[in-house]
Amino acid sequence: MAQQHPPTDPAPGAQARPARGCGGAAPLSLAALLTLGACGDRSSELVLRGGIPATTDLHQASTLPPESVRTVARRDFGWRVIYHPARAPANADRGAARALCGLESRAVARIDRVPRLDPAADPGAAIIDIICA
């Protein structure tokens, strides 16, 4: 029968290594926390073209009645508005143009009516492009 030997002690001066389970979790957690913290609340600091804060309610700023306005978007050329003229007062497009260009402290250069590619998509809606001076 083979004789069993007790486990040998490590060499003198050698230190036992800690288990490799959670040792790397703390630095990764800290890195994730710093990364998320860097994202912070910067969305309120974003600015659209023309110096308009990104938090501006463009639907409300257009002065169009809420039930008529579908989309208000800042584009390279100016503004694009999709709205229902039947649900808005007369000359609402001019009022919206003045209001939106006014956000940029500019005058209205022109209002272009854009033909609908698919009139069945939102029946009765009109698209206008507003170019500010």
N, C-alpha and C positions, 0 to 999 in steps of 0.2 A: 504494500500500500504506500502510496506516495505521501511523503510528509508535507504538510501544509505550512507555508511560511507566513508570518504576519506581514501586512502591507509595509512596504519600505517607506520611510520618511523622505521627504524631498531633501535635496542636497542642502547643506547648511548655507544660509544666506539667500536661498531662493524664496520668493514670496508667492503665496497662493494667488491666482488670478480670480477676480470676481466673475460671477456668472455673466454671460453676455445677453441678458434678456432685455432689460429696460434701459440700459446704459445710454443708448442713442436716442431715446424717446424725448428726453428733456431738451436737447438742442433742437430737435426737429419741431417740438411744440413751440419753443421760443421763436424759431424762425417763422412758423405759421402765424403766430400771434403778431409779430412785427409786420409781416406782410399784410395781414388783414387790417391792422391798425393804420398802415400807410394809406390804405384805400380811403378810409375815413369818410367824411361827409363832403367830399369835394364836388359832388354833383351839383350842389348849389352854387359853386364857383364857376361852372362852365358858362361860356358866353357864345351865343349864336353870332353869325355874321351880322354886322351892323351894330354890334355892341349890346345886344339884347340878352339879358340874363336867361339862362336855360329854364329857370323856374317860372318864367312868365306864362300865364294862361293865355295862349294865343287865340283860342276860341272866344274867350271873353274880350280880349284886346281888339279883336276884329270888329267889335260893336254889332255884329250880326246877331239876330235872335238865336238863342240856343237850339230851338227846334229846326232852324234852317241850316245851320252850319254843319258840314260833315268833316272837312279837313282844312287845316291851316298849316302850311309848311313853308319854311324859309329855304329858298333854293339859291343857286349861284346867280341867277338873273334877277332875283327879287322874291316875290311871294307867289305861292299857288294856293288858291282857295277853291274848294268844292262846296257848293251850297245849293239850296233849293230856293230859287227866286220867288216861287209862289208862296213860300212861307216867310218871306222877308218883305220889309217895306220897299216902296219905290226908291230907286237910286241907292239901294243898300250896298251895291258893289262899289260905288264911289265913296260911300262912308267908310267901308272896310278898307279901301285903298288909302284914304287919308289917315285912318287910325294906324294901320300897319306901317306905312312909311313914316308916320309921326313917331313911332317907336325908335326909329333910326334918326330922328330929327332931319328928315328929308322930305321933299315935296314929291307928289305923284307925277311921274313922267308920262305913263300911259297905262291903260288897262286893256289887255288882249283877251278876247274870248277864245277858248280852246275847244275845238270840236271833240265831242265824245267818241271814243273808239268803239265803245260798246254801250249804246244808249239803254239797253235792257239791264245793265248792271245796277244802276240806281236811277230808276225812271224819274224824270223831272229835274234831276240835278244838273247844275251848270259848273263848268270849270273856267276860272279866270286866272290869268297871270297878271300880277301887279308889278310894274317896273318903277322903281323910285329914282328920282333925279340925283 
